[in-house]
Amino acid sequence: MSAEADNLARIAEALERIAPAPLQAPDFSAADAFVWHVAPDRLEPVPKVNRVALDLLVGIDRSRDTLLDNTERFARGLSANNALLWGARGMGKSSIVKAVHAEVRARGHDLKIVELQREDLPSVGRLLHLLRAAPHRFVLFCDDLSFSHDDQHYKSLKAVLDGGIEGRPDNVVFYATSNRRHLMPRDMIENERSSGINPSEATEEKVSLSDRFGLWLGFHPCNQDEYLAMIRGYCDAYGVEIDAETLRAEAIEWQATRGSRSGRVAWQYFTDLAGRRGVALA
């Protein structure tokens, strides 16, 4: 029996050595932004966030003002909603989240932002437990959130939106961007409606996921005037000199070669223009 007990003790000690150490809270004063990683769990500080100024985001004024108001209220300790920013690609959905965070901080509020990858949603419970105990307020941000057929990650998202028995931490609000309003492929929703015994019940669990966001902010394709105004705004902000006629001709040709018109395409053209004019954007 003594030999068996010794063997069990050695096994237990070996398991303790290879087990991951308990997750320690990071120094939240080290940065304003963090990225959540798993295996092992950790919050990595981001020294410099990749973002543009809020006043450079043209054509999305209503969404900008709504999200800014919601975020500032949350930063002040008041009630605020989770937000889903959905719609056309390249129209500034993720840019506006990062820009609003910077603006709220510039107004004197100590607000942190934590980016969470869609693939890491199953670990969100552990992340929320860590954030709940921190003396700060956090925007938990998931970019390009969507779910494919047989994807069960959406169930983990409910921990953020509804919070389960503990409730969502008072110091956390969740912002997500998606090209889909219901976060699911349209054919997936329609297939379940057509094959279910009760069509309305067959899709309720998945379609209603987006209903758990208190704010829906739609982003639609920009028109040509808005597209040109975005580029002109970038030129003015960075001191790139170009006459209106040349700008219009080049910008329209650029969008024609891309086959699309959006805020992202406007920035890509401006990046090319600034490089040709010898203006550094860093």
PyRosetta script that sets phi, psi and omega in degrees:
from pyrosetta import init, pose_from_sequence

init()
pose = pose_from_sequence("MSAEADNLARIAEALERIAPAPLQAPDFSAADAFVWHVAPDRLEPVPKVNRVALDLLVGIDRSRDTLLDNTERFARGLSANNALLWGARGMGKSSIVKAVHAEVRARGHDLKIVELQREDLPSVGRLLHLLRAAPHRFVLFCDDLSFSHDDQHYKSLKAVLDGGIEGRPDNVVFYATSNRRHLMPRDMIENERSSGINPSEATEEKVSLSDRFGLWLGFHPCNQDEYLAMIRGYCDAYGVEIDAETLRAEAIEWQATRGSRSGRVAWQYFTDLAGRRGVALA")
pose.set_psi(1, -34.5)
pose.set_omega(1, -178.4)
pose.set_phi(2, -65.2)
pose.set_psi(2, -40.1)
pose.set_omega(2, 179.4)
pose.set_phi(3, -65.1)
pose.set_psi(3, -41.0)
pose.set_omega(3, 178.6)
pose.set_phi(4, -64.1)
pose.set_psi(4, -41.4)
pose.set_omega(4, 179.0)
pose.set_phi(5, -64.1)
pose.set_psi(5, -39.3)
pose.set_omega(5, 178.3)
pose.set_phi(6, -64.5)
pose.set_psi(6, -41.6)
pose.set_omega(6, 179.3)
pose.set_phi(7, -62.8)
pose.set_psi(7, -43.4)
pose.set_omega(7, 179.2)
pose.set_phi(8, -63.6)
pose.set_psi(8, -39.4)
pose.set_omega(8, 179.3)
pose.set_phi(9, -64.2)
pose.set_psi(9, -41.6)
pose.set_omega(9, 179.4)
pose.set_phi(10, -65.5)
pose.set_psi(10, -39.2)
pose.set_omega(10, 177.8)
pose.set_phi(11, -63.0)
pose.set_psi(11, -43.7)
pose.set_omega(11, 179.6)
pose.set_phi(12, -62.2)
pose.set_psi(12, -40.9)
pose.set_omega(12, 179.1)
pose.set_phi(13, -65.7)
pose.set_psi(13, -39.3)
pose.set_omega(13, 179.2)
pose.set_phi(14, -65.3)
pose.set_psi(14, -41.6)
pose.set_omega(14, 178.1)
pose.set_phi(15, -63.5)
pose.set_psi(15, -37.1)
pose.set_omega(15, 178.1)
pose.set_phi(16, -64.4)
pose.set_psi(16, -37.3)
pose.set_omega(16, -178.2)
pose.set_phi(17, -68.6)
pose.set_psi(17, -37.1)
pose.set_omega(17, -177.2)
pose.set_phi(18, -88.9)
pose.set_psi(18, -11.5)
pose.set_omega(18, 178.5)
pose.set_phi(19, -69.1)
pose.set_psi(19, 141.7)
pose.set_omega(19, 178.9)
pose.set_phi(20, -65.0)
pose.set_psi(20, 143.4)
pose.set_omega(20, 178.4)
pose.set_phi(21, -67.0)
pose.set_psi(21, 151.6)
pose.set_omega(21, 177.6)
pose.set_phi(22, -56.3)
pose.set_psi(22, 139.4)
pose.set_omega(22, -178.4)
pose.set_phi(23, -66.2)
pose.set_psi(23, 124.7)
pose.set_omega(23, 178.9)
pose.set_phi(24, -96.5)
pose.set_psi(24, 140.9)
pose.set_omega(24, 177.6)
pose.set_phi(25, -65.4)
pose.set_psi(25, 134.1)
pose.set_omega(25, 179.3)
pose.set_phi(26, -74.0)
pose.set_psi(26, 173.4)
pose.set_omega(26, 173.7)
pose.set_phi(27, -81.8)
pose.set_psi(27, 97.3)
pose.set_omega(27, -175.9)
pose.set_phi(28, -67.7)
pose.set_psi(28, -15.8)
pose.set_omega(28, 176.9)
pose.set_phi(29, -78.4)
pose.set_psi(29, -6.9)
pose.set_omega(29, -176.7)
pose.set_phi(30, -74.4)
pose.set_psi(30, -21.8)
pose.set_omega(30, -177.2)
pose.set_phi(31, -159.8)
pose.set_psi(31, 166.1)
pose.set_omega(31, 176.3)
pose.set_phi(32, -93.6)
pose.set_psi(32, -16.0)
pose.set_omega(32, -176.0)
pose.set_phi(33, -135.5)
pose.set_psi(33, 147.7)
pose.set_omega(33, -179.2)
pose.set_phi(34, -140.4)
pose.set_psi(34, 155.4)
pose.set_omega(34, 173.7)
pose.set_phi(35, -119.4)
pose.set_psi(35, 131.8)
pose.set_omega(35, -179.5)
pose.set_phi(36, -86.8)
pose.set_psi(36, 127.7)
pose.set_omega(36, 176.0)
pose.set_phi(37, -122.6)
pose.set_psi(37, 155.1)
pose.set_omega(37, 176.6)
pose.set_phi(38, -120.6)
pose.set_psi(38, 167.1)
pose.set_omega(38, 177.7)
pose.set_phi(39, 56.3)
pose.set_psi(39, 64.4)
pose.set_omega(39, 0.3)
pose.set_phi(40, -89.3)
pose.set_psi(40, 162.5)
pose.set_omega(40, 177.9)
pose.set_phi(41, -64.1)
pose.set_psi(41, 132.8)
pose.set_omega(41, 177.2)
pose.set_phi(42, -166.9)
pose.set_psi(42, 153.6)
pose.set_omega(42, 173.8)
pose.set_phi(43, -108.6)
pose.set_psi(43, 112.9)
pose.set_omega(43, -178.9)
pose.set_phi(44, -93.8)
pose.set_psi(44, 125.9)
pose.set_omega(44, 176.9)
pose.set_phi(45, -68.8)
pose.set_psi(45, 146.9)
pose.set_omega(45, 177.6)
pose.set_phi(46, -110.1)
pose.set_psi(46, 109.3)
pose.set_omega(46, -175.9)
pose.set_phi(47, -63.1)
pose.set_psi(47, -38.4)
pose.set_omega(47, -178.1)
pose.set_phi(48, -139.0)
pose.set_psi(48, 118.9)
pose.set_omega(48, -178.3)
pose.set_phi(49, -81.7)
pose.set_psi(49, 135.5)
pose.set_omega(49, 177.5)
pose.set_phi(50, -79.7)
pose.set_psi(50, 101.9)
pose.set_omega(50, -177.2)
pose.set_phi(51, -154.7)
pose.set_psi(51, 166.1)
pose.set_omega(51, 175.5)
pose.set_phi(52, -113.2)
pose.set_psi(52, 161.3)
pose.set_omega(52, -179.8)
pose.set_phi(53, -68.1)
pose.set_psi(53, 149.1)
pose.set_omega(53, -176.1)
pose.set_phi(54, -61.2)
pose.set_psi(54, -37.6)
pose.set_omega(54, -176.7)
pose.set_phi(55, -74.5)
pose.set_psi(55, -5.7)
pose.set_omega(55, 176.1)
pose.set_phi(56, -89.9)
pose.set_psi(56, -5.9)
pose.set_omega(56, -179.9)
pose.set_phi(57, -89.2)
pose.set_psi(57, 101.7)
pose.set_omega(57, -172.8)
pose.set_phi(58, -99.8)
pose.set_psi(58, 144.8)
pose.set_omega(58, 173.8)
pose.set_phi(59, 86.4)
pose.set_psi(59, 2.9)
pose.set_omega(59, 179.6)
pose.set_phi(60, -130.2)
pose.set_psi(60, 39.6)
pose.set_omega(60, -173.1)
pose.set_phi(61, -60.0)
pose.set_psi(61, -45.2)
pose.set_omega(61, -176.0)
pose.set_phi(62, -64.8)
pose.set_psi(62, -45.9)
pose.set_omega(62, 177.8)
pose.set_phi(63, -63.3)
pose.set_psi(63, -40.0)
pose.set_omega(63, 178.7)
pose.set_phi(64, -59.9)
pose.set_psi(64, -49.0)
pose.set_omega(64, -176.7)
pose.set_phi(65, -67.1)
pose.set_psi(65, -38.8)
pose.set_omega(65, -179.9)
pose.set_phi(66, -65.3)
pose.set_psi(66, -45.9)
pose.set_omega(66, -178.8)
pose.set_phi(67, -69.0)
pose.set_psi(67, -37.2)
pose.set_omega(67, 178.7)
pose.set_phi(68, -63.3)
pose.set_psi(68, -44.4)
pose.set_omega(68, 179.1)
pose.set_phi(69, -63.5)
pose.set_psi(69, -44.0)
pose.set_omega(69, 179.6)
pose.set_phi(70, -62.7)
pose.set_psi(70, -42.3)
pose.set_omega(70, -177.1)
pose.set_phi(71, -70.6)
pose.set_psi(71, -39.5)
pose.set_omega(71, -179.9)
pose.set_phi(72, -67.9)
pose.set_psi(72, -38.9)
pose.set_omega(72, 176.4)
pose.set_phi(73, -60.8)
pose.set_psi(73, -42.9)
pose.set_omega(73, 178.1)
pose.set_phi(74, -62.4)
pose.set_psi(74, -43.9)
pose.set_omega(74, -179.4)
pose.set_phi(75, -62.6)
pose.set_psi(75, -28.4)
pose.set_omega(75, 178.9)
pose.set_phi(76, -83.7)
pose.set_psi(76, 1.0)
pose.set_omega(76, 178.8)
pose.set_phi(77, 89.3)
pose.set_psi(77, 12.2)
pose.set_omega(77, 179.4)
pose.set_phi(78, -96.6)
pose.set_psi(78, 173.2)
pose.set_omega(78, -178.0)
pose.set_phi(79, -70.5)
pose.set_psi(79, 144.8)
pose.set_omega(79, -179.8)
pose.set_phi(80, -153.6)
pose.set_psi(80, 159.5)
pose.set_omega(80, -176.6)
pose.set_phi(81, -100.8)
pose.set_psi(81, 151.4)
pose.set_omega(81, 163.2)
pose.set_phi(82, -65.3)
pose.set_psi(82, 150.3)
pose.set_omega(82, -174.8)
pose.set_phi(83, -130.3)
pose.set_psi(83, 136.1)
pose.set_omega(83, 172.9)
pose.set_phi(84, -112.2)
pose.set_psi(84, 117.8)
pose.set_omega(84, 177.5)
pose.set_phi(85, -102.9)
pose.set_psi(85, 111.7)
pose.set_omega(85, -172.9)
pose.set_phi(86, -127.3)
pose.set_psi(86, 158.4)
pose.set_omega(86, 174.1)
pose.set_phi(87, 135.4)
pose.set_psi(87, -155.4)
pose.set_omega(87, -171.4)
pose.set_phi(88, -59.2)
pose.set_psi(88, 141.9)
pose.set_omega(88, 179.6)
pose.set_phi(89, -70.6)
pose.set_psi(89, 149.7)
pose.set_omega(89, 175.3)
pose.set_phi(90, 74.6)
pose.set_psi(90, 13.5)
pose.set_omega(90, -177.3)
pose.set_phi(91, -103.4)
pose.set_psi(91, 18.6)
pose.set_omega(91, 170.1)
pose.set_phi(92, 92.0)
pose.set_psi(92, 21.2)
pose.set_omega(92, -178.2)
pose.set_phi(93, -63.8)
pose.set_psi(93, -51.6)
pose.set_omega(93, 179.2)
pose.set_phi(94, -73.5)
pose.set_psi(94, -33.3)
pose.set_omega(94, 179.5)
pose.set_phi(95, -61.8)
pose.set_psi(95, -38.2)
pose.set_omega(95, -176.4)
pose.set_phi(96, -70.7)
pose.set_psi(96, -32.6)
pose.set_omega(96, 177.6)
pose.set_phi(97, -64.1)
pose.set_psi(97, -47.7)
pose.set_omega(97, -179.1)
pose.set_phi(98, -68.3)
pose.set_psi(98, -36.1)
pose.set_omega(98, 179.6)
pose.set_phi(99, -69.9)
pose.set_psi(99, -39.2)
pose.set_omega(99, 177.9)
pose.set_phi(100, -64.6)
pose.set_psi(100, -40.6)
pose.set_omega(100, 177.2)
pose.set_phi(101, -58.6)
pose.set_psi(101, -44.6)
pose.set_omega(101, 179.3)
pose.set_phi(102, -64.8)
pose.set_psi(102, -39.9)
pose.set_omega(102, -179.5)
pose.set_phi(103, -65.4)
pose.set_psi(103, -41.6)
pose.set_omega(103, 179.6)
pose.set_phi(104, -65.1)
pose.set_psi(104, -39.8)
pose.set_omega(104, 176.3)
pose.set_phi(105, -65.2)
pose.set_psi(105, -38.3)
pose.set_omega(105, 179.1)
pose.set_phi(106, -64.0)
pose.set_psi(106, -23.7)
pose.set_omega(106, 177.8)
pose.set_phi(107, -85.5)
pose.set_psi(107, 5.9)
pose.set_omega(107, 172.0)
pose.set_phi(108, 99.7)
pose.set_psi(108, 13.3)
pose.set_omega(108, -179.2)
pose.set_phi(109, -103.5)
pose.set_psi(109, 132.6)
pose.set_omega(109, -178.0)
pose.set_phi(110, -85.1)
pose.set_psi(110, 74.8)
pose.set_omega(110, -177.5)
pose.set_phi(111, -103.9)
pose.set_psi(111, 132.7)
pose.set_omega(111, 177.5)
pose.set_phi(112, -104.6)
pose.set_psi(112, 155.3)
pose.set_omega(112, 174.1)
pose.set_phi(113, -124.4)
pose.set_psi(113, 135.0)
pose.set_omega(113, -179.8)
pose.set_phi(114, -123.8)
pose.set_psi(114, 122.5)
pose.set_omega(114, 178.9)
pose.set_phi(115, -92.1)
pose.set_psi(115, 133.0)
pose.set_omega(115, -179.8)
pose.set_phi(116, -122.7)
pose.set_psi(116, 127.3)
pose.set_omega(116, 177.1)
pose.set_phi(117, -77.9)
pose.set_psi(117, 146.4)
pose.set_omega(117, 179.9)
pose.set_phi(118, -55.9)
pose.set_psi(118, -38.5)
pose.set_omega(118, -177.8)
pose.set_phi(119, -65.3)
pose.set_psi(119, -19.4)
pose.set_omega(119, -177.2)
pose.set_phi(120, -99.1)
pose.set_psi(120, 11.0)
pose.set_omega(120, -179.8)
pose.set_phi(121, -56.6)
pose.set_psi(121, -35.8)
pose.set_omega(121, 178.3)
pose.set_phi(122, -58.7)
pose.set_psi(122, -21.1)
pose.set_omega(122, -179.6)
pose.set_phi(123, -92.0)
pose.set_psi(123, 5.2)
pose.set_omega(123, -171.0)
pose.set_phi(124, -64.4)
pose.set_psi(124, -28.5)
pose.set_omega(124, 177.9)
pose.set_phi(125, -61.3)
pose.set_psi(125, -41.8)
pose.set_omega(125, 178.8)
pose.set_phi(126, -67.1)
pose.set_psi(126, -38.3)
pose.set_omega(126, 178.1)
pose.set_phi(127, -65.6)
pose.set_psi(127, -44.3)
pose.set_omega(127, 179.8)
pose.set_phi(128, -62.7)
pose.set_psi(128, -37.1)
pose.set_omega(128, 178.0)
pose.set_phi(129, -61.3)
pose.set_psi(129, -38.8)
pose.set_omega(129, 179.4)
pose.set_phi(130, -69.4)
pose.set_psi(130, -43.6)
pose.set_omega(130, -177.6)
pose.set_phi(131, -71.0)
pose.set_psi(131, -33.5)
pose.set_omega(131, -178.4)
pose.set_phi(132, -57.9)
pose.set_psi(132, -35.0)
pose.set_omega(132, -175.9)
pose.set_phi(133, -85.9)
pose.set_psi(133, -5.6)
pose.set_omega(133, -175.6)
pose.set_phi(134, -84.8)
pose.set_psi(134, 149.2)
pose.set_omega(134, -179.4)
pose.set_phi(135, -88.0)
pose.set_psi(135, 38.5)
pose.set_omega(135, -179.2)
pose.set_phi(136, -134.9)
pose.set_psi(136, 169.8)
pose.set_omega(136, 174.1)
pose.set_phi(137, -110.1)
pose.set_psi(137, 140.9)
pose.set_omega(137, -170.2)
pose.set_phi(138, -129.3)
pose.set_psi(138, 137.6)
pose.set_omega(138, 163.5)
pose.set_phi(139, -95.6)
pose.set_psi(139, 114.9)
pose.set_omega(139, 175.9)
pose.set_phi(140, -90.6)
pose.set_psi(140, 118.9)
pose.set_omega(140, -167.9)
pose.set_phi(141, -119.4)
pose.set_psi(141, 126.5)
pose.set_omega(141, 176.0)
pose.set_phi(142, -123.5)
pose.set_psi(142, 115.3)
pose.set_omega(142, -176.9)
pose.set_phi(143, -91.5)
pose.set_psi(143, 144.0)
pose.set_omega(143, 175.7)
pose.set_phi(144, 56.1)
pose.set_psi(144, 53.1)
pose.set_omega(144, -178.3)
pose.set_phi(145, -85.0)
pose.set_psi(145, 123.3)
pose.set_omega(145, 174.0)
pose.set_phi(146, -160.5)
pose.set_psi(146, 164.7)
pose.set_omega(146, -176.2)
pose.set_phi(147, -132.0)
pose.set_psi(147, 139.3)
pose.set_omega(147, -179.3)
pose.set_phi(148, -99.0)
pose.set_psi(148, -178.0)
pose.set_omega(148, 179.0)
pose.set_phi(149, -58.9)
pose.set_psi(149, 136.5)
pose.set_omega(149, 177.7)
pose.set_phi(150, 62.1)
pose.set_psi(150, 19.5)
pose.set_omega(150, 177.5)
pose.set_phi(151, -86.4)
pose.set_psi(151, 120.7)
pose.set_omega(151, -176.9)
pose.set_phi(152, -97.7)
pose.set_psi(152, 1.5)
pose.set_omega(152, -177.7)
pose.set_phi(153, -62.1)
pose.set_psi(153, -24.5)
pose.set_omega(153, -176.8)
pose.set_phi(154, -63.1)
pose.set_psi(154, -23.9)
pose.set_omega(154, 178.6)
pose.set_phi(155, -67.6)
pose.set_psi(155, -33.8)
pose.set_omega(155, 177.2)
pose.set_phi(156, -66.6)
pose.set_psi(156, -30.3)
pose.set_omega(156, -178.7)
pose.set_phi(157, -63.2)
pose.set_psi(157, -28.4)
pose.set_omega(157, -179.4)
pose.set_phi(158, -62.7)
pose.set_psi(158, -26.1)
pose.set_omega(158, 176.8)
pose.set_phi(159, -63.7)
pose.set_psi(159, -31.6)
pose.set_omega(159, 178.5)
pose.set_phi(160, -79.5)
pose.set_psi(160, -43.6)
pose.set_omega(160, -172.4)
pose.set_phi(161, -79.6)
pose.set_psi(161, -38.9)
pose.set_omega(161, -178.1)
pose.set_phi(162, -107.4)
pose.set_psi(162, -30.2)
pose.set_omega(162, 174.3)
pose.set_phi(163, 83.9)
pose.set_psi(163, -4.6)
pose.set_omega(163, -180.0)
pose.set_phi(164, 62.7)
pose.set_psi(164, -148.4)
pose.set_omega(164, -175.6)
pose.set_phi(165, -71.2)
pose.set_psi(165, -28.8)
pose.set_omega(165, 179.8)
pose.set_phi(166, -79.0)
pose.set_psi(166, -26.0)
pose.set_omega(166, -174.5)
pose.set_phi(167, 83.2)
pose.set_psi(167, 155.0)
pose.set_omega(167, 176.9)
pose.set_phi(168, -64.6)
pose.set_psi(168, 136.9)
pose.set_omega(168, 178.5)
pose.set_phi(169, -54.9)
pose.set_psi(169, 139.4)
pose.set_omega(169, -179.2)
pose.set_phi(170, -63.7)
pose.set_psi(170, -22.2)
pose.set_omega(170, -176.3)
pose.set_phi(171, -99.1)
pose.set_psi(171, 17.5)
pose.set_omega(171, -179.6)
pose.set_phi(172, -131.5)
pose.set_psi(172, 133.5)
pose.set_omega(172, 170.3)
pose.set_phi(173, -127.2)
pose.set_psi(173, 145.6)
pose.set_omega(173, -172.3)
pose.set_phi(174, -111.9)
pose.set_psi(174, 125.0)
pose.set_omega(174, 175.9)
pose.set_phi(175, -117.7)
pose.set_psi(175, 132.6)
pose.set_omega(175, 178.8)
pose.set_phi(176, -132.5)
pose.set_psi(176, 148.0)
pose.set_omega(176, 173.2)
pose.set_phi(177, -115.3)
pose.set_psi(177, 148.5)
pose.set_omega(177, -180.0)
pose.set_phi(178, -159.2)
pose.set_psi(178, 149.5)
pose.set_omega(178, 172.7)
pose.set_phi(179, -79.5)
pose.set_psi(179, -12.1)
pose.set_omega(179, -176.5)
pose.set_phi(180, -113.5)
pose.set_psi(180, 133.4)
pose.set_omega(180, -179.2)
pose.set_phi(181, -67.5)
pose.set_psi(181, -36.8)
pose.set_omega(181, -178.9)
pose.set_phi(182, -100.7)
pose.set_psi(182, 6.9)
pose.set_omega(182, 174.8)
pose.set_phi(183, 68.5)
pose.set_psi(183, -0.4)
pose.set_omega(183, -178.7)
pose.set_phi(184, -122.8)
pose.set_psi(184, 153.1)
pose.set_omega(184, 174.0)
pose.set_phi(185, -62.5)
pose.set_psi(185, 140.6)
pose.set_omega(185, -178.8)
pose.set_phi(186, -58.8)
pose.set_psi(186, -40.5)
pose.set_omega(186, -177.8)
pose.set_phi(187, -66.9)
pose.set_psi(187, -28.7)
pose.set_omega(187, 177.4)
pose.set_phi(188, -66.9)
pose.set_psi(188, -41.8)
pose.set_omega(188, 179.6)
pose.set_phi(189, -66.7)
pose.set_psi(189, -44.6)
pose.set_omega(189, -177.4)
pose.set_phi(190, -67.9)
pose.set_psi(190, -36.8)
pose.set_omega(190, 178.4)
pose.set_phi(191, -62.9)
pose.set_psi(191, -41.3)
pose.set_omega(191, -179.7)
pose.set_phi(192, -69.7)
pose.set_psi(192, -33.7)
pose.set_omega(192, 177.3)
pose.set_phi(193, -64.9)
pose.set_psi(193, -39.8)
pose.set_omega(193, -175.0)
pose.set_phi(194, -77.2)
pose.set_psi(194, -26.4)
pose.set_omega(194, -175.3)
pose.set_phi(195, -100.5)
pose.set_psi(195, -11.8)
pose.set_omega(195, -177.3)
pose.set_phi(196, -75.8)
pose.set_psi(196, 149.7)
pose.set_omega(196, 175.4)
pose.set_phi(197, -62.4)
pose.set_psi(197, -45.1)
pose.set_omega(197, 172.7)
pose.set_phi(198, -116.4)
pose.set_psi(198, 103.3)
pose.set_omega(198, -173.3)
pose.set_phi(199, -54.5)
pose.set_psi(199, -36.8)
pose.set_omega(199, -177.7)
pose.set_phi(200, -70.5)
pose.set_psi(200, -36.0)
pose.set_omega(200, 179.4)
pose.set_phi(201, -76.1)
pose.set_psi(201, -28.2)
pose.set_omega(201, -175.9)
pose.set_phi(202, -62.6)
pose.set_psi(202, -30.9)
pose.set_omega(202, -176.8)
pose.set_phi(203, -110.5)
pose.set_psi(203, -3.3)
pose.set_omega(203, -171.2)
pose.set_phi(204, -59.0)
pose.set_psi(204, -43.6)
pose.set_omega(204, -174.6)
pose.set_phi(205, -62.6)
pose.set_psi(205, -40.7)
pose.set_omega(205, -174.7)
pose.set_phi(206, -85.2)
pose.set_psi(206, -44.0)
pose.set_omega(206, -178.0)
pose.set_phi(207, -66.5)
pose.set_psi(207, -34.7)
pose.set_omega(207, -176.5)
pose.set_phi(208, -74.7)
pose.set_psi(208, -3.9)
pose.set_omega(208, 179.2)
pose.set_phi(209, -58.6)
pose.set_psi(209, -43.4)
pose.set_omega(209, -179.8)
pose.set_phi(210, -68.5)
pose.set_psi(210, -22.6)
pose.set_omega(210, 178.0)
pose.set_phi(211, -67.2)
pose.set_psi(211, -17.1)
pose.set_omega(211, -179.4)
pose.set_phi(212, -77.9)
pose.set_psi(212, -9.1)
pose.set_omega(212, 173.0)
pose.set_phi(213, -85.1)
pose.set_psi(213, 127.8)
pose.set_omega(213, -179.4)
pose.set_phi(214, -71.4)
pose.set_psi(214, -28.8)
pose.set_omega(214, 179.4)
pose.set_phi(215, -116.3)
pose.set_psi(215, 127.9)
pose.set_omega(215, 168.7)
pose.set_phi(216, -112.7)
pose.set_psi(216, 120.2)
pose.set_omega(216, 178.9)
pose.set_phi(217, -118.4)
pose.set_psi(217, 115.8)
pose.set_omega(217, -177.0)
pose.set_phi(218, -92.0)
pose.set_psi(218, 139.6)
pose.set_omega(218, 179.1)
pose.set_phi(219, -121.4)
pose.set_psi(219, 120.2)
pose.set_omega(219, -173.7)
pose.set_phi(220, -112.8)
pose.set_psi(220, 157.7)
pose.set_omega(220, 179.9)
pose.set_phi(221, -56.7)
pose.set_psi(221, 143.2)
pose.set_omega(221, -178.1)
pose.set_phi(222, -85.2)
pose.set_psi(222, 156.8)
pose.set_omega(222, 174.1)
pose.set_phi(223, -89.4)
pose.set_psi(223, 178.3)
pose.set_omega(223, -174.2)
pose.set_phi(224, -66.0)
pose.set_psi(224, -38.3)
pose.set_omega(224, 179.5)
pose.set_phi(225, -63.5)
pose.set_psi(225, -41.9)
pose.set_omega(225, 178.4)
pose.set_phi(226, -66.1)
pose.set_psi(226, -39.6)
pose.set_omega(226, 177.6)
pose.set_phi(227, -59.5)
pose.set_psi(227, -46.4)
pose.set_omega(227, 179.2)
pose.set_phi(228, -68.8)
pose.set_psi(228, -34.7)
pose.set_omega(228, 178.6)
pose.set_phi(229, -66.1)
pose.set_psi(229, -35.9)
pose.set_omega(229, 176.2)
pose.set_phi(230, -60.3)
pose.set_psi(230, -47.7)
pose.set_omega(230, -177.6)
pose.set_phi(231, -65.5)
pose.set_psi(231, -42.6)
pose.set_omega(231, 178.1)
pose.set_phi(232, -61.3)
pose.set_psi(232, -38.6)
pose.set_omega(232, 177.2)
pose.set_phi(233, -62.6)
pose.set_psi(233, -41.0)
pose.set_omega(233, 176.5)
pose.set_phi(234, -64.2)
pose.set_psi(234, -42.7)
pose.set_omega(234, -179.9)
pose.set_phi(235, -60.5)
pose.set_psi(235, -44.9)
pose.set_omega(235, -179.7)
pose.set_phi(236, -65.6)
pose.set_psi(236, -40.5)
pose.set_omega(236, -176.6)
pose.set_phi(237, -67.9)
pose.set_psi(237, -35.2)
pose.set_omega(237, -175.5)
pose.set_phi(238, -104.1)
pose.set_psi(238, 3.6)
pose.set_omega(238, 176.2)
pose.set_phi(239, 72.5)
pose.set_psi(239, 31.6)
pose.set_omega(239, 177.5)
pose.set_phi(240, -90.7)
pose.set_psi(240, 118.8)
pose.set_omega(240, -177.1)
pose.set_phi(241, -93.2)
pose.set_psi(241, 127.2)
pose.set_omega(241, 178.0)
pose.set_phi(242, -159.0)
pose.set_psi(242, 137.6)
pose.set_omega(242, -179.1)
pose.set_phi(243, -74.5)
pose.set_psi(243, 155.0)
pose.set_omega(243, -172.3)
pose.set_phi(244, -60.0)
pose.set_psi(244, -38.0)
pose.set_omega(244, -176.5)
pose.set_phi(245, -67.7)
pose.set_psi(245, -44.7)
pose.set_omega(245, 178.9)
pose.set_phi(246, -65.4)
pose.set_psi(246, -42.9)
pose.set_omega(246, 178.9)
pose.set_phi(247, -58.2)
pose.set_psi(247, -47.6)
pose.set_omega(247, -178.1)
pose.set_phi(248, -61.4)
pose.set_psi(248, -47.1)
pose.set_omega(248, -177.9)
pose.set_phi(249, -63.2)
pose.set_psi(249, -46.5)
pose.set_omega(249, -178.4)
pose.set_phi(250, -67.7)
pose.set_psi(250, -41.9)
pose.set_omega(250, -177.2)
pose.set_phi(251, -66.0)
pose.set_psi(251, -39.0)
pose.set_omega(251, 179.4)
pose.set_phi(252, -69.1)
pose.set_psi(252, -39.1)
pose.set_omega(252, 176.8)
pose.set_phi(253, -64.1)
pose.set_psi(253, -39.7)
pose.set_omega(253, -180.0)
pose.set_phi(254, -62.1)
pose.set_psi(254, -46.4)
pose.set_omega(254, -179.1)
pose.set_phi(255, -66.7)
pose.set_psi(255, -31.3)
pose.set_omega(255, 178.6)
pose.set_phi(256, -67.2)
pose.set_psi(256, -38.8)
pose.set_omega(256, 179.2)
pose.set_phi(257, -69.6)
pose.set_psi(257, -26.9)
pose.set_omega(257, 178.8)
pose.set_phi(258, -85.6)
pose.set_psi(258, -19.1)
pose.set_omega(258, -178.8)
pose.set_phi(259, 71.9)
pose.set_psi(259, 17.9)
pose.set_omega(259, 179.4)
pose.set_phi(260, -158.4)
pose.set_psi(260, 165.5)
pose.set_omega(260, -179.6)
pose.set_phi(261, -138.5)
pose.set_psi(261, 120.4)
pose.set_omega(261, -177.8)
pose.set_phi(262, -160.4)
pose.set_psi(262, 175.7)
pose.set_omega(262, 175.7)
pose.set_phi(263, -63.3)
pose.set_psi(263, -35.3)
pose.set_omega(263, 179.2)
pose.set_phi(264, -66.7)
pose.set_psi(264, -41.9)
pose.set_omega(264, 178.3)
pose.set_phi(265, -64.6)
pose.set_psi(265, -38.0)
pose.set_omega(265, 177.3)
pose.set_phi(266, -61.0)
pose.set_psi(266, -43.4)
pose.set_omega(266, 179.5)
pose.set_phi(267, -67.2)
pose.set_psi(267, -38.6)
pose.set_omega(267, 179.6)
pose.set_phi(268, -64.2)
pose.set_psi(268, -41.2)
pose.set_omega(268, 176.0)
pose.set_phi(269, -63.6)
pose.set_psi(269, -44.4)
pose.set_omega(269, -178.6)
pose.set_phi(270, -63.3)
pose.set_psi(270, -37.7)
pose.set_omega(270, 177.4)
pose.set_phi(271, -60.0)
pose.set_psi(271, -42.9)
pose.set_omega(271, 177.4)
pose.set_phi(272, -64.4)
pose.set_psi(272, -44.6)
pose.set_omega(272, -179.6)
pose.set_phi(273, -61.6)
pose.set_psi(273, -46.7)
pose.set_omega(273, -179.9)
pose.set_phi(274, -60.9)
pose.set_psi(274, -39.9)
pose.set_omega(274, 179.2)
pose.set_phi(275, -64.0)
pose.set_psi(275, -42.2)
pose.set_omega(275, 179.2)
pose.set_phi(276, -66.8)
pose.set_psi(276, -30.4)
pose.set_omega(276, -179.9)
pose.set_phi(277, -89.8)
pose.set_psi(277, 2.4)
pose.set_omega(277, 177.0)
pose.set_phi(278, 73.9)
pose.set_psi(278, 28.2)
pose.set_omega(278, 179.8)
pose.set_phi(279, -105.7)
pose.set_psi(279, 122.1)
pose.set_omega(279, 178.2)
pose.set_phi(280, -81.8)
pose.set_psi(280, 138.6)
pose.set_omega(280, -178.9)
pose.set_phi(281, -98.5)
pose.set_psi(281, -7.5)
pose.set_omega(281, -177.8)
pose.set_phi(282, -70.4)
pose.dump_pdb("model.pdb")
